[in-house]
């Protein structure tokens, strides 16, 4: 074998850029002192890339200090998103933070864990043949569920020689914005069913059935309304659709948006029929980063079996030397949060999840009853009431409330969510107190408890809402109750009204930062918004 000598060092020497053309300024010294750097007396880069580099320690400290101005996650009672995991889970996340879930051939062990998660969730939701995928969250997952329903409907219509240009989908107008996004983004008419106290502030299944026609691709049923925590009646909706099929011949499926309830119902209400044991339920989504107890960045969507996931939606592609199948809207996405979900499955098991979810429910009921007992609030949520008992109008005084909790063995199925409002009596006696001011004043104690109107048709009723998560202990229940009572009594004792609007953010912070003006939008005000 003949070889020719190749001097790699000499080749690299000639390949180097000349010192004159070298773009790196090696003469500049960048200080390692965060507060001794140029950014201590100059503005930190906000709108354009800085010309010079900064030492890692200085960059970290400056950004860290700015983020200290955020609220504390444990005191953010507005969010459903989980904010705490065990150190071992944090370690697993950091060990796998660089892994891309779309690189199936590169990370075969990660793909096995993904498959196990689908099997575990499918079994939890009463299906042995489920097929599904991890997503970034429920917002992506609900789009995928809707698309599958649309494609199946189109196939049925084409097979019958019928028009496919006017699909519609049914949901309550309490739906989270992601559900409406599906309809808008994928050209489906969104038929919003008004909610009311009679329908427990969520989907009215009778009206939903009446709104169906042969162009209805499906019904979104929400297992845990973001407004009040109520579970919509999946089994009841299925029976209504059975009746519709008997009378009209329209076979209409259900997609369950179980963003929060998908990890609550199996452990808090194991006898409730809502998942794949209900015949018309063909697909379900959930957020692993809510009551699945993982950090933000993982959701799930499953179909009862592969018959309900149209083949035309599945892409088979060659990527990094391997052939793989995919059905997602996102491609590259972190694998570490899916791994964190699997950690919870292994670590907690059914016993652990049941214990945590039941603790959440217990603390939510405790705070609900305490808020009623204090006399300042009506409870719009019903999770603390006996099964079948709904509405704050039934309660009249502390004695009635004490009597109502005696002997309760079953409670209304709902999320550990507390929705409450000032009583009419309190508002009559204290007309200067605005409910929004309660929310604003609580922020001075660090609590984030939103105040907002109920969905259209009930928007004249404003509610305060608390989501009870794993990290919300009974000690914090006592603290937040004391602070809520303090805020109400402080406002009532004030001589004049406290106008929360004075402190409300009037502009979008991103638009404000970039100084964008939109004259065309002046004068338009959104009366209400979908909840997150």
C-alpha positions as CSV (number, residue, x, y, z in Angstrom):
1,X,0.0,0.0,0.0
2,X,1.5,3.4,-1.1
3,X,1.0,6.5,1.1
4,X,1.8,10.1,0.5
5,X,2.9,12.2,3.4
6,X,0.3,14.8,4.4
7,X,1.2,17.4,7.0
8,X,-2.1,18.3,8.5
9,X,-0.6,21.0,10.7
10,X,0.8,22.8,7.6
11,X,-2.6,22.5,5.9
12,X,-4.4,24.1,8.9
13,X,-1.8,26.9,9.1
14,X,-2.5,27.9,5.5
15,X,-6.3,27.5,6.1
16,X,-6.3,30.0,8.9
17,X,-7.5,33.6,8.1
18,X,-4.9,36.2,8.1
19,X,-4.6,38.4,11.2
20,X,-5.8,41.4,9.3
21,X,-9.0,39.7,8.2
22,X,-9.7,37.9,11.4
23,X,-13.1,39.1,12.7
24,X,-12.3,38.3,16.3
25,X,-11.1,41.2,18.4
26,X,-8.6,39.5,20.7
27,X,-7.4,42.8,22.1
28,X,-10.5,43.6,24.0
29,X,-10.8,42.4,27.6
30,X,-14.2,41.5,28.8
31,X,-14.6,41.8,32.5
32,X,-15.9,38.9,34.6
33,X,-17.5,41.2,37.1
34,X,-21.3,41.4,36.5
35,X,-21.7,44.7,38.2
36,X,-18.3,46.0,36.9
37,X,-19.1,45.4,33.3
38,X,-20.3,48.0,30.8
39,X,-23.9,46.8,31.4
40,X,-23.8,48.1,35.0
41,X,-24.0,51.7,33.6
42,X,-25.4,51.0,30.1
43,X,-28.7,49.5,29.0
44,X,-28.7,45.7,28.5
45,X,-29.3,44.7,24.9
46,X,-33.0,44.6,24.1
47,X,-33.7,45.2,20.5
48,X,-30.5,44.5,18.5
49,X,-27.5,42.2,18.9
50,X,-24.6,43.8,20.8
51,X,-21.3,44.4,18.9
52,X,-19.2,42.9,21.7
53,X,-19.2,39.8,23.8
54,X,-19.8,39.5,27.5
55,X,-18.4,37.0,30.0
56,X,-20.8,34.2,30.9
57,X,-20.8,35.1,34.6
58,X,-21.8,38.7,33.8
59,X,-24.5,37.7,31.3
60,X,-26.0,35.2,33.7
61,X,-26.1,37.6,36.7
62,X,-27.7,40.4,34.7
63,X,-30.4,38.2,33.2
64,X,-30.9,36.4,36.6
65,X,-31.4,39.7,38.3
66,X,-34.0,40.9,35.8
67,X,-36.0,37.6,36.1
68,X,-36.1,38.0,39.9
69,X,-38.9,40.6,39.1
70,X,-41.2,37.7,38.0
71,X,-43.8,36.4,40.3
72,X,-43.1,33.3,42.4
73,X,-44.4,30.2,40.7
74,X,-45.6,28.7,43.9
75,X,-47.8,31.7,44.6
76,X,-49.2,31.8,41.0
77,X,-52.6,30.4,41.7
78,X,-53.9,31.4,38.3
79,X,-52.0,28.7,36.4
80,X,-52.8,25.1,35.8
81,X,-49.1,24.4,34.8
82,X,-47.0,22.4,37.2
83,X,-44.0,24.2,38.7
84,X,-42.2,21.7,40.9
85,X,-40.5,18.3,40.5
86,X,-38.2,16.3,42.6
87,X,-34.4,16.8,42.4
88,X,-34.0,13.4,40.7
89,X,-36.4,14.5,37.9
90,X,-34.6,17.8,37.5
91,X,-31.4,15.7,37.2
92,X,-32.9,13.5,34.5
93,X,-34.1,16.6,32.6
94,X,-30.7,18.2,32.6
95,X,-29.0,15.0,31.5
96,X,-31.3,14.8,28.5
97,X,-32.0,18.5,27.8
98,X,-30.0,18.4,24.5
99,X,-32.0,15.5,23.0
100,X,-34.4,16.2,20.2
101,X,-37.5,14.0,20.3
102,X,-37.8,14.1,16.5
103,X,-34.4,12.3,16.1
104,X,-35.9,8.8,16.4
105,X,-32.9,6.9,14.9
106,X,-30.4,8.9,17.1
107,X,-32.1,8.2,20.4
108,X,-33.7,4.7,20.3
109,X,-33.9,4.4,24.1
110,X,-35.8,7.7,24.2
111,X,-38.2,6.4,21.6
112,X,-38.9,3.3,23.7
113,X,-39.8,5.5,26.6
114,X,-42.1,7.5,24.4
115,X,-43.9,4.2,23.3
116,X,-44.2,3.1,26.9
117,X,-45.8,6.4,27.9
118,X,-48.4,6.0,25.1
119,X,-49.2,2.5,26.4
120,X,-49.5,3.6,30.0
121,X,-51.8,6.6,29.2
122,X,-53.8,4.4,26.8
123,X,-54.3,1.8,29.6
124,X,-55.2,4.6,32.1
125,X,-57.9,5.8,29.6
126,X,-59.3,2.3,29.1
127,X,-57.9,1.3,25.7
128,X,-55.5,-1.5,24.9
129,X,-54.9,-0.6,21.3
130,X,-54.4,3.2,21.6
131,X,-52.1,5.0,19.2
132,X,-50.7,8.5,19.9
133,X,-47.9,10.9,20.3
134,X,-46.3,13.4,22.6
135,X,-46.8,17.0,21.8
136,X,-45.6,20.4,23.1
137,X,-48.9,20.7,25.0
138,X,-52.6,20.4,24.7
139,X,-52.8,23.3,22.3
140,X,-51.0,21.2,19.7
141,X,-52.7,18.0,20.7
142,X,-56.2,19.4,20.3
143,X,-55.4,20.6,16.7
144,X,-54.3,17.1,15.8
145,X,-57.4,15.6,17.3
146,X,-59.6,18.0,15.3
147,X,-57.7,17.4,12.1
148,X,-58.3,13.6,12.4
149,X,-62.0,14.2,12.9
150,X,-62.1,16.5,9.9
151,X,-60.3,14.0,7.6
152,X,-62.6,11.1,8.7
153,X,-65.7,13.3,8.0
154,X,-64.3,14.3,4.6
155,X,-63.7,10.6,3.7
156,X,-67.3,9.7,4.7
157,X,-68.8,12.6,2.7
158,X,-66.7,11.8,-0.4
159,X,-67.7,8.1,-0.2
160,X,-71.4,9.2,-0.1
161,X,-70.9,11.6,-3.0
162,X,-71.6,14.6,-0.7
163,X,-70.2,18.1,-0.4
164,X,-67.1,18.5,1.8
165,X,-66.7,22.3,1.8
166,X,-68.7,23.2,4.9
167,X,-67.4,21.3,8.0
168,X,-68.4,22.5,11.4
169,X,-67.5,21.5,15.0
170,X,-69.4,21.9,18.2
171,X,-68.1,23.2,21.6
172,X,-69.2,25.3,24.5
173,X,-68.3,28.9,24.5
174,X,-66.3,28.2,27.7
175,X,-63.8,26.5,25.4
176,X,-60.1,27.3,25.8
177,X,-58.8,29.4,22.9
178,X,-56.8,26.5,21.4
179,X,-60.1,24.8,20.5
180,X,-61.3,27.9,18.6
181,X,-57.9,28.2,17.0
182,X,-58.4,24.8,15.4
183,X,-61.6,25.9,13.8
184,X,-60.1,29.2,12.5
185,X,-56.8,27.8,11.3
186,X,-58.2,24.7,9.6
187,X,-61.3,26.3,8.0
188,X,-64.0,24.7,10.1
189,X,-67.1,26.5,11.2
190,X,-67.0,26.9,15.0
191,X,-70.5,26.5,16.5
192,X,-70.2,27.8,20.1
193,X,-73.0,26.7,22.4
194,X,-73.9,29.3,25.1
195,X,-73.3,28.3,28.7
196,X,-75.4,29.1,31.7
197,X,-75.9,28.4,35.4
198,X,-78.3,25.6,34.4
199,X,-75.5,23.9,32.4
200,X,-73.1,24.5,35.2
201,X,-71.2,27.1,33.2
202,X,-70.1,24.6,30.6
203,X,-71.4,22.7,27.6
204,X,-75.2,22.2,27.4
205,X,-75.4,18.8,25.8
206,X,-79.0,19.1,24.7
207,X,-78.2,22.4,22.8
208,X,-75.0,20.8,21.5
209,X,-77.0,17.9,20.0
210,X,-79.5,20.4,18.4
211,X,-76.6,22.3,16.7
212,X,-75.4,19.2,14.9
213,X,-76.0,18.4,11.2
214,X,-74.5,16.2,8.6
215,X,-71.5,18.5,8.3
216,X,-70.6,18.2,11.9
217,X,-67.1,16.6,12.1
218,X,-67.3,16.1,15.9
219,X,-68.0,17.6,19.3
220,X,-65.2,18.9,21.6
221,X,-66.2,17.9,25.2
222,X,-64.0,19.5,27.9
223,X,-63.1,17.5,31.0
224,X,-62.4,20.4,33.3
225,X,-63.5,23.9,32.3
226,X,-60.8,26.5,32.7
227,X,-63.4,28.9,34.1
228,X,-64.9,26.9,37.0
229,X,-63.3,23.5,36.9
230,X,-66.6,21.7,36.0
231,X,-66.4,18.4,34.0
232,X,-68.6,18.4,31.0
233,X,-70.8,15.3,30.6
234,X,-69.0,13.1,28.2
235,X,-71.2,10.0,28.6
236,X,-74.4,12.2,28.4
237,X,-73.1,13.9,25.2
238,X,-72.4,10.4,23.8
239,X,-76.0,9.3,24.5
240,X,-77.4,12.5,22.9
241,X,-75.3,11.8,19.8
242,X,-76.6,8.2,19.8
243,X,-80.1,9.7,19.6
244,X,-79.1,12.0,16.8
245,X,-77.7,9.0,14.8
246,X,-80.9,7.1,15.4
247,X,-83.1,10.0,14.2
248,X,-80.9,11.5,11.4
249,X,-78.3,8.9,10.6
250,X,-75.3,11.2,11.4
251,X,-72.4,9.3,13.1
252,X,-70.7,12.1,15.1
253,X,-67.6,11.4,17.2
254,X,-66.3,13.0,20.4
255,X,-62.9,14.4,21.1
256,X,-62.3,14.9,24.8
257,X,-60.2,17.9,25.7
258,X,-58.8,16.5,29.0
259,X,-56.0,19.1,29.2
260,X,-56.3,19.1,33.0
261,X,-58.9,16.4,33.7
262,X,-57.0,13.6,31.9
263,X,-54.8,13.2,34.9
264,X,-57.4,14.0,37.5
265,X,-60.4,11.8,36.7
266,X,-58.6,8.4,36.6
267,X,-57.4,9.0,40.2
268,X,-60.1,11.2,41.9
269,X,-63.1,9.7,40.1
270,X,-62.2,6.2,38.9
271,X,-65.8,5.2,38.3
272,X,-66.6,8.1,36.0
273,X,-67.2,7.2,32.4
274,X,-65.5,9.7,30.1
275,X,-62.6,8.0,28.2
276,X,-62.3,5.3,25.6
277,X,-64.9,3.2,27.4
278,X,-67.5,5.7,26.1
279,X,-68.1,4.4,22.5
280,X,-68.2,7.8,20.8
281,X,-64.9,9.0,22.3
282,X,-62.4,8.5,19.5
283,X,-59.6,10.7,20.7
284,X,-58.4,12.4,23.9
285,X,-55.7,15.0,24.6
286,X,-54.1,16.0,27.9
287,X,-51.3,18.1,29.2
288,X,-48.5,16.2,31.0
289,X,-47.4,19.6,32.4
290,X,-50.6,20.2,34.3
291,X,-51.9,17.4,36.6
292,X,-49.5,15.0,34.9
293,X,-47.0,16.7,37.2
294,X,-44.3,17.4,34.7
295,X,-42.8,20.8,33.7
296,X,-44.2,22.8,30.8
297,X,-43.4,21.4,27.4
298,X,-45.2,18.0,27.2
299,X,-48.7,17.1,26.1
300,X,-50.4,14.0,24.7
301,X,-53.0,13.0,22.2
302,X,-54.3,9.5,21.8
303,X,-56.7,7.7,19.5
304,X,-58.8,4.7,20.6
305,X,-57.0,2.7,18.0
306,X,-55.3,3.2,14.6
307,X,-58.6,3.0,12.7
308,X,-59.4,6.6,14.0
309,X,-56.1,8.2,12.9
310,X,-56.4,8.6,9.1
311,X,-53.3,7.3,7.3
312,X,-53.1,10.4,5.1
313,X,-52.2,12.5,8.1
314,X,-49.1,10.3,9.0
315,X,-45.9,11.3,7.3
316,X,-43.2,8.7,6.6
317,X,-39.9,10.5,6.1
318,X,-36.2,9.7,5.9
319,X,-34.3,11.8,8.4
320,X,-30.7,11.3,9.6
321,X,-30.4,8.0,7.9
322,X,-33.6,6.4,9.2
323,X,-37.2,6.0,8.1
324,X,-39.7,7.3,10.7
325,X,-43.4,8.1,11.0
326,X,-44.7,11.3,12.4
327,X,-47.9,13.1,13.0
328,X,-47.3,16.4,14.8
329,X,-47.4,20.1,14.0
330,X,-44.0,20.7,15.5
331,X,-40.9,18.8,14.4
332,X,-37.9,19.5,16.6
333,X,-38.9,19.6,20.2
334,X,-37.3,18.7,23.6
335,X,-37.3,15.1,24.7
336,X,-36.4,15.8,28.3
337,X,-40.0,16.8,29.4
338,X,-41.4,13.6,27.9
339,X,-38.7,11.7,29.9
340,X,-39.8,13.7,33.0
341,X,-43.4,12.4,32.4
342,X,-42.1,8.8,32.3
343,X,-40.2,9.5,35.5
344,X,-43.5,10.4,37.2
345,X,-45.1,7.2,35.9
346,X,-42.3,5.0,37.3
347,X,-41.8,7.1,40.5
348,X,-45.5,7.6,41.5
349,X,-47.5,4.8,40.0
350,X,-51.2,4.7,40.6
351,X,-50.7,5.0,44.3
352,X,-48.7,8.1,44.1
353,X,-50.9,9.9,41.6
354,X,-54.0,9.0,43.6
355,X,-52.5,10.4,46.8
356,X,-51.4,13.7,45.2
357,X,-54.6,14.3,43.3
358,X,-56.8,13.5,46.3
359,X,-54.7,15.9,48.4
360,X,-55.3,18.6,45.8
361,X,-59.0,17.9,45.9
362,X,-59.0,17.9,49.7
363,X,-57.3,21.3,49.9
364,X,-59.5,22.8,47.3
365,X,-62.6,21.7,49.2
366,X,-61.2,23.0,52.4
367,X,-60.5,26.4,50.9
368,X,-63.9,26.5,49.2
369,X,-65.8,25.9,52.4
370,X,-63.6,28.4,54.3
371,X,-64.3,31.1,51.7
372,X,-68.1,30.4,52.0
373,X,-67.8,30.4,55.8
374,X,-66.2,33.8,55.9
375,X,-69.4,35.3,54.5
376,X,-67.9,37.5,51.9
377,X,-68.0,35.1,48.9
378,X,-70.3,32.9,46.8
379,X,-68.7,29.8,45.4
380,X,-69.4,29.5,41.7
381,X,-67.5,26.3,41.4
382,X,-69.2,23.1,42.7
383,X,-66.4,20.7,43.4
384,X,-66.9,21.0,47.2
385,X,-70.7,20.2,47.0
386,X,-72.4,16.8,47.2
387,X,-72.8,15.1,43.9
388,X,-75.8,16.5,42.0
389,X,-75.9,19.7,44.1
390,X,-75.1,22.8,42.1
391,X,-75.3,26.5,42.6
392,X,-74.3,29.0,45.3
393,X,-77.9,30.2,45.7
394,X,-78.6,27.1,47.8
395,X,-76.3,28.2,50.6
396,X,-77.7,30.6,53.1
397,X,-75.5,31.2,56.1
398,X,-72.9,29.3,58.0
399,X,-75.3,26.9,59.6
400,X,-76.7,25.9,56.2
401,X,-73.1,25.3,54.9
402,X,-72.1,23.2,57.9
403,X,-75.3,21.2,57.5
404,X,-74.6,20.7,53.8
405,X,-71.3,19.0,54.3
406,X,-72.6,16.4,56.8
407,X,-72.6,12.9,55.5
408,X,-71.3,13.7,52.0
409,X,-69.6,10.6,50.5
410,X,-69.5,11.7,46.9
411,X,-68.7,15.1,45.5
412,X,-69.3,16.6,42.1
413,X,-66.7,15.6,39.5
414,X,-64.5,18.5,38.8
415,X,-60.9,19.9,38.9
416,X,-59.4,21.2,42.1
417,X,-60.4,24.7,41.0
418,X,-62.1,27.3,43.1
419,X,-64.2,30.0,41.4
420,X,-65.7,32.6,43.7
421,X,-67.2,36.1,43.7
422,X,-68.2,38.7,46.2
423,X,-71.8,38.2,47.5
424,X,-74.5,40.5,46.4
425,X,-75.1,41.5,50.0
426,X,-71.5,42.5,50.4
427,X,-71.6,44.5,47.1
428,X,-74.8,46.3,48.3
429,X,-73.2,47.2,51.6
430,X,-69.9,48.2,50.0
431,X,-70.6,49.7,46.6
432,X,-67.2,51.3,46.4
433,X,-65.4,48.0,46.4
434,X,-64.6,46.5,43.0
435,X,-63.9,42.8,42.9
436,X,-61.0,43.3,40.5
437,X,-59.3,45.4,43.3
438,X,-59.2,42.2,45.5
439,X,-57.0,40.6,42.8
440,X,-54.8,43.6,42.5
441,X,-54.4,44.1,46.3
442,X,-53.5,40.4,46.7
443,X,-50.5,40.9,44.4
444,X,-49.0,43.1,47.1
445,X,-48.8,40.0,49.2
446,X,-47.3,38.0,46.2
447,X,-50.4,36.1,45.2
448,X,-51.6,35.9,41.6
449,X,-55.3,35.3,41.7
450,X,-57.1,36.4,38.5
451,X,-60.4,38.2,38.3
452,X,-62.3,37.8,35.0
453,X,-65.9,37.5,33.6
454,X,-67.5,34.2,32.9
455,X,-68.0,33.2,29.2
456,X,-70.4,35.1,26.9
457,X,-74.0,34.8,28.0
458,X,-72.8,35.1,31.6
459,X,-70.2,37.8,31.2
460,X,-72.0,40.0,33.7
461,X,-70.7,37.7,36.4
462,X,-67.0,38.2,37.4
463,X,-65.1,35.5,39.3
464,X,-61.8,35.1,41.1
465,X,-60.2,31.8,40.4
466,X,-57.7,29.6,42.3
467,X,-56.1,26.4,40.9
468,X,-54.9,24.1,43.6
469,X,-51.8,22.2,42.5
470,X,-49.5,19.7,44.2
471,X,-47.3,22.4,45.8
472,X,-50.3,24.2,47.4
473,X,-50.2,22.8,50.9
474,X,-52.7,23.2,53.7
475,X,-50.4,25.7,55.4
476,X,-50.6,27.8,52.2
477,X,-54.4,27.4,52.2
478,X,-54.5,29.0,55.6
479,X,-52.1,31.8,54.5
480,X,-54.0,32.7,51.3
481,X,-57.4,32.6,53.1
482,X,-56.1,35.1,55.6
483,X,-54.7,37.3,52.9
484,X,-58.0,37.2,50.9
485,X,-60.0,38.2,54.0
486,X,-57.4,41.0,54.7
487,X,-57.8,42.3,51.2
488,X,-61.6,42.4,51.3
489,X,-61.7,44.0,54.7
490,X,-59.1,46.5,53.8
491,X,-61.0,47.6,50.7
492,X,-64.3,47.7,52.6
493,X,-62.7,49.9,55.3
494,X,-61.3,52.4,52.8
495,X,-63.2,55.6,52.5
496,X,-63.2,55.6,48.7
497,X,-63.1,53.0,46.0
498,X,-59.8,51.5,45.0
499,X,-59.7,51.5,41.2
500,X,-57.8,48.5,40.0
501,X,-57.8,49.8,36.5
502,X,-55.3,52.5,37.5
503,X,-52.8,49.7,38.0
504,X,-53.9,47.4,35.2
505,X,-51.5,46.9,32.2
506,X,-53.1,48.9,29.4
507,X,-50.8,47.8,26.6
508,X,-49.2,44.6,25.3
509,X,-45.7,44.6,26.8
510,X,-44.0,43.4,23.6
511,X,-45.7,46.1,21.5
512,X,-44.8,48.7,24.1
513,X,-41.1,47.5,24.2
514,X,-40.9,47.9,20.4
515,X,-42.9,51.1,20.4
516,X,-45.4,49.7,17.8
517,X,-48.5,51.8,17.1
518,X,-51.6,50.4,15.5
519,X,-54.0,53.3,14.8
520,X,-56.3,51.0,12.9
521,X,-57.0,49.1,16.1
522,X,-57.7,52.1,18.3
523,X,-61.2,52.1,19.8
524,X,-61.5,48.3,19.7
525,X,-61.8,46.7,23.1
526,X,-62.2,43.0,23.7
527,X,-64.8,42.5,26.3
528,X,-63.7,39.1,27.4
529,X,-61.0,36.6,26.5
530,X,-60.7,32.8,26.5
531,X,-58.9,31.5,29.5
532,X,-55.6,29.7,29.6
